């Protein structure tokens, strides 16, 4: 807490405005003009006088919660980037939302790491022009808030199009989402820095200043949050409507199948078919629905609380009579803030509400890990770090693999027989089983060996089939129609056995010609 200047004409704890330069964020001073030549200001920072000393402890705890949330977000992003998709089920809507929440957490982590000075002098708060950490924390907080609101809006819109309008969101929607989800936040943070700026107004994190803040940040954020809530509840209303319609649907045609009879009948589905489809979509997307509701509630809660706090402070600056009881209490008690805290609570948001806002913003990473993370991510990382190129037990043993380990030589691809438990290091020569020479197994059972498959001996004693020597002959069956050609010979039958007339003009039994015109003569 700043001390009073010896030459100040103001009562304790207030300080005379004229004794300080115009450095820092001058509009952030809380001053009151007593006469034409005397203006007294409350020492900086304002929160040290309006809240008890435990406020700083609560602020530090909320920042540490944001650190833990940052770790969770980094874990999710690394899992989506490194692990295969069957382990993570990654999606660009989830990835971009996590990046937005990570940026918001940076707004609380950076001040915790750097511990910047909140004030330029005894009465003037620091701003983005005087402190780089203030600019960094304000930038990440604003762009993170914008990105979080935009990506939950796009997630709700995607779900609404799939459920209510039976549209398949594809590549066009992805590019549209990327343009909206990052284009608007970048534009919003530029407008906020140019038209308003950021400064230390609420703890160690820099927030947007009062000037033009409603037009460039708070109202647009609340508009997109309201659109998200409307779209989400419209989707819920449609699901309830489909469910009630399915209860009244007693048609027998929908009992046997849950899907339309043909591809283009999705718009003519019966109520029960529509209910089954909606139920499947919700079963797959319930995590996304939950995270949309959680984050939009956090953003709306934070926006409303900060706007109310900002307007209260601005009202006290514009109308000194509203803060007169608190100012008189501080002056009469010589700067002791404890008796004056009840009067200060009438002008500020209570500490419990502020703590709830800060903790809810910092815990979003935990919600992302619970709802978007999967246990398969943990097992995927375990498999990634525990896998080794060499194993003591091998399911498939190759002769060439053995030789590569021992002699680094190149051999033909062969597989050791499972019947012999010997390897290349043993004295017994292993049997060779090849996919094109099954005669080895037959010869072992006592059947004759087909000598068309000649095995050649190598210098090391192995017997290897000659793949490029003699080739097995293929005999086409007589009645085979596997190729487009007629059968090679005609099969006839004996007419005397079937008591049927022969179909050929030749007598197969006597091998003489028979006149077809004279067959019926007696």
WOSUL-V492231 format. One record per residue. N is the residue number from 0. PSI is psi in whole degrees, 0 to 359 (none if undefined). BURIAL is # if it has 9 or more other C-alpha atoms within 8 Angstrom, else .. Layout:
n=N psi=PSI burial=BURIAL
n=N psi=PSI burial=BURIAL
//
This chain:
n=0 psi=134 burial=.
n=1 psi=149 burial=.
n=2 psi=158 burial=.
n=3 psi=147 burial=#
n=4 psi=142 burial=.
n=5 psi=329 burial=.
n=6 psi=3 burial=.
n=7 psi=140 burial=#
n=8 psi=359 burial=.
n=9 psi=150 burial=#
n=10 psi=153 burial=.
n=11 psi=143 burial=#
n=12 psi=13 burial=#
n=13 psi=155 burial=#
n=14 psi=149 burial=#
n=15 psi=131 burial=#
n=16 psi=322 burial=#
n=17 psi=347 burial=.
n=18 psi=358 burial=.
n=19 psi=153 burial=.
n=20 psi=180 burial=.
n=21 psi=27 burial=.
n=22 psi=155 burial=.
n=23 psi=196 burial=#
n=24 psi=92 burial=#
n=25 psi=324 burial=#
n=26 psi=347 burial=.
n=27 psi=356 burial=.
n=28 psi=144 burial=#
n=29 psi=96 burial=.
n=30 psi=160 burial=#
n=31 psi=130 burial=#
n=32 psi=118 burial=.
n=33 psi=327 burial=.
n=34 psi=182 burial=.
n=35 psi=329 burial=.
n=36 psi=1 burial=.
n=37 psi=120 burial=#
n=38 psi=125 burial=#
n=39 psi=139 burial=#
n=40 psi=149 burial=#
n=41 psi=137 burial=#
n=42 psi=153 burial=#
n=43 psi=143 burial=#
n=44 psi=160 burial=#
n=45 psi=325 burial=#
n=46 psi=336 burial=.
n=47 psi=337 burial=#
n=48 psi=334 burial=.
n=49 psi=343 burial=#
n=50 psi=159 burial=#
n=51 psi=171 burial=#
n=52 psi=338 burial=.
n=53 psi=351 burial=.
n=54 psi=319 burial=#
n=55 psi=323 burial=.
n=56 psi=317 burial=.
n=57 psi=320 burial=#
n=58 psi=318 burial=#
n=59 psi=319 burial=#
n=60 psi=319 burial=.
n=61 psi=323 burial=#
n=62 psi=323 burial=#
n=63 psi=327 burial=#
n=64 psi=322 burial=#
n=65 psi=328 burial=#
n=66 psi=314 burial=#
n=67 psi=319 burial=#
n=68 psi=323 burial=#
n=69 psi=320 burial=#
n=70 psi=318 burial=.
n=71 psi=318 burial=#
n=72 psi=319 burial=#
n=73 psi=321 burial=#
n=74 psi=316 burial=.
n=75 psi=315 burial=#
n=76 psi=319 burial=#
n=77 psi=322 burial=#
n=78 psi=317 burial=#
n=79 psi=331 burial=#
n=80 psi=326 burial=.
n=81 psi=314 burial=.
n=82 psi=157 burial=#
n=83 psi=160 burial=.
n=84 psi=332 burial=.
n=85 psi=345 burial=.
n=86 psi=333 burial=#
n=87 psi=334 burial=#
n=88 psi=48 burial=.
n=89 psi=154 burial=.
n=90 psi=147 burial=.
n=91 psi=331 burial=.
n=92 psi=321 burial=#
n=93 psi=319 burial=#
n=94 psi=312 burial=#
n=95 psi=324 burial=#
n=96 psi=319 burial=#
n=97 psi=322 burial=#
n=98 psi=318 burial=#
n=99 psi=316 burial=#
n=100 psi=325 burial=#
n=101 psi=318 burial=#
n=102 psi=318 burial=#
n=103 psi=321 burial=#
n=104 psi=326 burial=#
n=105 psi=329 burial=#
n=106 psi=335 burial=#
n=107 psi=335 burial=#
n=108 psi=322 burial=#
n=109 psi=312 burial=#
n=110 psi=329 burial=#
n=111 psi=325 burial=#
n=112 psi=322 burial=.
n=113 psi=338 burial=.
n=114 psi=62 burial=.
n=115 psi=158 burial=#
n=116 psi=129 burial=.
n=117 psi=344 burial=#
n=118 psi=145 burial=#
n=119 psi=318 burial=#
n=120 psi=197 burial=.
n=121 psi=338 burial=#
n=122 psi=354 burial=#
n=123 psi=123 burial=#
n=124 psi=152 burial=#
n=125 psi=157 burial=#
n=126 psi=185 burial=#
n=127 psi=339 burial=#
n=128 psi=342 burial=.
n=129 psi=345 burial=.
n=130 psi=121 burial=#
n=131 psi=326 burial=.
n=132 psi=328 burial=#
n=133 psi=316 burial=#
n=134 psi=319 burial=#
n=135 psi=314 burial=#
n=136 psi=320 burial=#
n=137 psi=321 burial=#
n=138 psi=309 burial=#
n=139 psi=326 burial=#
n=140 psi=318 burial=#
n=141 psi=312 burial=#
n=142 psi=328 burial=#
n=143 psi=319 burial=#
n=144 psi=317 burial=#
n=145 psi=311 burial=#
n=146 psi=319 burial=#
n=147 psi=315 burial=#
n=148 psi=317 burial=#
n=149 psi=320 burial=#
n=150 psi=332 burial=#
n=151 psi=329 burial=#
n=152 psi=315 burial=#
n=153 psi=326 burial=#
n=154 psi=316 burial=#
n=155 psi=322 burial=#
n=156 psi=319 burial=#
n=157 psi=316 burial=#
n=158 psi=322 burial=#
n=159 psi=318 burial=#
n=160 psi=324 burial=#
n=161 psi=319 burial=#
n=162 psi=309 burial=#
n=163 psi=327 burial=.
n=164 psi=4 burial=.
n=165 psi=38 burial=#
n=166 psi=139 burial=.
n=167 psi=111 burial=.
n=168 psi=126 burial=#
n=169 psi=218 burial=.
n=170 psi=323 burial=.
n=171 psi=318 burial=.
n=172 psi=326 burial=.
n=173 psi=314 burial=#
n=174 psi=323 burial=.
n=175 psi=318 burial=.
n=176 psi=320 burial=#
n=177 psi=319 burial=#
n=178 psi=317 burial=#
n=179 psi=316 burial=#
n=180 psi=335 burial=#
n=181 psi=335 burial=#
n=182 psi=314 burial=#
n=183 psi=316 burial=#
n=184 psi=320 burial=#
n=185 psi=318 burial=#
n=186 psi=320 burial=.
n=187 psi=319 burial=#
n=188 psi=327 burial=#
n=189 psi=314 burial=.
n=190 psi=322 burial=#
n=191 psi=320 burial=#
n=192 psi=324 burial=#
n=193 psi=316 burial=.
n=194 psi=337 burial=#
n=195 psi=306 burial=#
n=196 psi=171 burial=#
n=197 psi=154 burial=#
n=198 psi=170 burial=#
n=199 psi=105 burial=#
n=200 psi=348 burial=#
n=201 psi=78 burial=.
n=202 psi=203 burial=#
n=203 psi=359 burial=#
n=204 psi=134 burial=#
n=205 psi=136 burial=#
n=206 psi=166 burial=#
n=207 psi=144 burial=#
n=208 psi=168 burial=#
n=209 psi=323 burial=#
n=210 psi=124 burial=.
n=211 psi=13 burial=#
n=212 psi=326 burial=#
n=213 psi=319 burial=#
n=214 psi=324 burial=.
n=215 psi=346 burial=#
n=216 psi=298 burial=#
n=217 psi=314 burial=#
n=218 psi=314 burial=#
n=219 psi=320 burial=#
n=220 psi=315 burial=#
n=221 psi=327 burial=#
n=222 psi=311 burial=.
n=223 psi=324 burial=#
n=224 psi=320 burial=#
n=225 psi=319 burial=.
n=226 psi=321 burial=#
n=227 psi=317 burial=#
n=228 psi=318 burial=#
n=229 psi=314 burial=.
n=230 psi=320 burial=#
n=231 psi=316 burial=#
n=232 psi=331 burial=.
n=233 psi=322 burial=#
n=234 psi=317 burial=#
n=235 psi=318 burial=.
n=236 psi=320 burial=.
n=237 psi=320 burial=#
n=238 psi=319 burial=#
n=239 psi=319 burial=.
n=240 psi=316 burial=.
n=241 psi=321 burial=#
n=242 psi=315 burial=#
n=243 psi=323 burial=.
n=244 psi=326 burial=#
n=245 psi=331 burial=#
n=246 psi=327 burial=.
n=247 psi=358 burial=.
n=248 psi=111 burial=.
n=249 psi=15 burial=.
n=250 psi=140 burial=.
n=251 psi=342 burial=.
n=252 psi=342 burial=.
n=253 psi=1 burial=#
n=254 psi=328 burial=.
n=255 psi=336 burial=.
n=256 psi=141 burial=.
n=257 psi=2 burial=#
n=258 psi=157 burial=.
n=259 psi=158 burial=#
n=260 psi=337 burial=.
n=261 psi=170 burial=.
n=262 psi=317 burial=.
n=263 psi=14 burial=.
n=264 psi=18 burial=#
n=265 psi=332 burial=.
n=266 psi=354 burial=.
n=267 psi=27 burial=.
n=268 psi=148 burial=#
n=269 psi=164 burial=.
n=270 psi=321 burial=#
n=271 psi=323 burial=#
n=272 psi=320 burial=#
n=273 psi=322 burial=#
n=274 psi=318 burial=#
n=275 psi=320 burial=#
n=276 psi=315 burial=#
n=277 psi=322 burial=#
n=278 psi=321 burial=.
n=279 psi=319 burial=.
n=280 psi=317 burial=#
n=281 psi=323 burial=.
n=282 psi=330 burial=.
n=283 psi=334 burial=.
n=284 psi=12 burial=#
n=285 psi=330 burial=.
n=286 psi=317 burial=#
n=287 psi=322 burial=#
n=288 psi=317 burial=#
n=289 psi=317 burial=#
n=290 psi=329 burial=#
n=291 psi=313 burial=#
n=292 psi=321 burial=#
n=293 psi=311 burial=.
n=294 psi=322 burial=#
n=295 psi=326 burial=#
n=296 psi=320 burial=.
n=297 psi=315 burial=#
n=298 psi=318 burial=#
n=299 psi=317 burial=#
n=300 psi=313 burial=#
n=301 psi=317 burial=#
n=302 psi=315 burial=#
n=303 psi=315 burial=.
n=304 psi=315 burial=#
n=305 psi=322 burial=.
n=306 psi=319 burial=#
n=307 psi=317 burial=#
n=308 psi=317 burial=#
n=309 psi=318 burial=#
n=310 psi=327 burial=.
n=311 psi=315 burial=#
n=312 psi=319 burial=#
n=313 psi=325 burial=#
n=314 psi=322 burial=#
n=315 psi=326 burial=#
n=316 psi=321 burial=#
n=317 psi=327 burial=.
n=318 psi=93 burial=.
n=319 psi=342 burial=#
n=320 psi=333 burial=.
n=321 psi=330 burial=.
n=322 psi=8 burial=#
n=323 psi=316 burial=.
n=324 psi=321 burial=.
n=325 psi=318 burial=#
n=326 psi=316 burial=.
n=327 psi=324 burial=.
n=328 psi=318 burial=#
n=329 psi=320 burial=#
n=330 psi=321 burial=#
n=331 psi=331 burial=.
n=332 psi=11 burial=#
n=333 psi=30 burial=#
n=334 psi=6 burial=#
n=335 psi=114 burial=.
n=336 psi=342 burial=#
n=337 psi=314 burial=.
n=338 psi=343 burial=.
n=339 psi=1 burial=#
n=340 psi=323 burial=#
n=341 psi=322 burial=.
n=342 psi=326 burial=#
n=343 psi=329 burial=#
n=344 psi=339 burial=#
n=345 psi=342 burial=.
n=346 psi=347 burial=#
n=347 psi=166 burial=#
n=348 psi=138 burial=#
n=349 psi=155 burial=.
n=350 psi=329 burial=.
n=351 psi=319 burial=.
n=352 psi=318 burial=.
n=353 psi=319 burial=#
n=354 psi=321 burial=#
n=355 psi=319 burial=.
n=356 psi=313 burial=#
n=357 psi=320 burial=#
n=358 psi=323 burial=#
n=359 psi=321 burial=#
n=360 psi=324 burial=#
n=361 psi=343 burial=#
n=362 psi=3 burial=#
n=363 psi=328 burial=#
n=364 psi=325 burial=#
n=365 psi=319 burial=#
n=366 psi=321 burial=#
n=367 psi=319 burial=#
n=368 psi=321 burial=#
n=369 psi=317 burial=.
n=370 psi=327 burial=#
n=371 psi=340 burial=#
n=372 psi=160 burial=#
n=373 psi=154 burial=#
n=374 psi=334 burial=.
n=375 psi=338 burial=.
n=376 psi=318 burial=#
n=377 psi=313 burial=.
n=378 psi=328 burial=.
n=379 psi=319 burial=#
n=380 psi=323 burial=#
n=381 psi=316 burial=.
n=382 psi=325 burial=.
n=383 psi=319 burial=.
n=384 psi=338 burial=.
n=385 psi=343 burial=.
n=386 psi=137 burial=.
n=387 psi=150 burial=.
n=388 psi=332 burial=.
n=389 psi=133 burial=.
n=390 psi=148 burial=.
n=391 psi=327 burial=.
n=392 psi=129 burial=.
n=393 psi=134 burial=.
n=394 psi=327 burial=.
n=395 psi=120 burial=.
n=396 psi=125 burial=#
n=397 psi=142 burial=#
n=398 psi=318 burial=#
n=399 psi=326 burial=#
n=400 psi=321 burial=.
n=401 psi=315 burial=#
n=402 psi=329 burial=#
n=403 psi=324 burial=#
n=404 psi=328 burial=.
n=405 psi=308 burial=.
n=406 psi=354 burial=.
n=407 psi=40 burial=.
n=408 psi=159 burial=.
n=409 psi=125 burial=.
n=410 psi=175 burial=.
n=411 psi=157 burial=.
n=412 psi=114 burial=.
n=413 psi=158 burial=#
n=414 psi=136 burial=#
n=415 psi=145 burial=#
n=416 psi=141 burial=#
n=417 psi=345 burial=.
n=418 psi=328 burial=.
n=419 psi=130 burial=.
n=420 psi=18 burial=.
n=421 psi=152 burial=#
n=422 psi=184 burial=.
n=423 psi=342 burial=#
n=424 psi=348 burial=.
n=425 psi=168 burial=.
n=426 psi=333 burial=.
n=427 psi=132 burial=.
n=428 psi=127 burial=#
n=429 psi=151 burial=#
n=430 psi=146 burial=.
n=431 psi=124 burial=#
n=432 psi=121 burial=#
n=433 psi=152 burial=#
n=434 psi=341 burial=.
n=435 psi=359 burial=.
n=436 psi=85 burial=#
n=437 psi=6 burial=#
n=438 psi=339 burial=.
n=439 psi=318 burial=#
n=440 psi=324 burial=.
n=441 psi=322 burial=#
n=442 psi=327 burial=#
n=443 psi=331 burial=.
n=444 psi=357 burial=.
n=445 psi=358 burial=.
n=446 psi=158 burial=.
n=447 psi=150 burial=.
n=448 psi=135 burial=.
n=449 psi=112 burial=.
n=450 psi=3 burial=.
n=451 psi=339 burial=.
n=452 psi=103 burial=#
n=453 psi=129 burial=#
n=454 psi=132 burial=.
n=455 psi=144 burial=.
n=456 psi=133 burial=.
n=457 psi=173 burial=.
n=458 psi=335 burial=.
n=459 psi=7 burial=.
n=460 psi=353 burial=.
n=461 psi=151 burial=#
n=462 psi=122 burial=#
n=463 psi=135 burial=#
n=464 psi=146 burial=#
n=465 psi=97 burial=#
n=466 psi=332 burial=.
n=467 psi=13 burial=.
n=468 psi=247 burial=.
n=469 psi=145 burial=#
n=470 psi=140 burial=.
n=471 psi=142 burial=.
n=472 psi=141 burial=.
n=473 psi=123 burial=.
n=474 psi=118 burial=.
n=475 psi=128 burial=.
n=476 psi=156 burial=.
n=477 psi=322 burial=.
n=478 psi=30 burial=.
n=479 psi=129 burial=.
n=480 psi=27 burial=.
n=481 psi=339 burial=.
n=482 psi=153 burial=.
n=483 psi=73 burial=.
n=484 psi=152 burial=.
n=485 psi=162 burial=.
n=486 psi=153 burial=#
n=487 psi=335 burial=.
n=488 psi=156 burial=.
n=489 psi=131 burial=.
n=490 psi=124 burial=.
n=491 psi=176 burial=.
n=492 psi=166 burial=.
n=493 psi=119 burial=#
n=494 psi=330 burial=#
n=495 psi=332 burial=.
n=496 psi=331 burial=.
n=497 psi=358 burial=.
n=498 psi=35 burial=.
n=499 psi=157 burial=.
n=500 psi=142 burial=.
n=501 psi=145 burial=#
n=502 psi=353 burial=.
n=503 psi=144 burial=.
n=504 psi=354 burial=#
n=505 psi=142 burial=.
n=506 psi=116 burial=#
n=507 psi=337 burial=.
n=508 psi=314 burial=.
n=509 psi=354 burial=.
n=510 psi=42 burial=.
n=511 psi=161 burial=.
n=512 psi=139 burial=.
n=513 psi=128 burial=#
n=514 psi=124 burial=.
n=515 psi=332 burial=.
n=516 psi=342 burial=.
n=517 psi=16 burial=.
n=518 psi=334 burial=.
n=519 psi=6 burial=.
n=520 psi=146 burial=.
n=521 psi=none burial=.
//
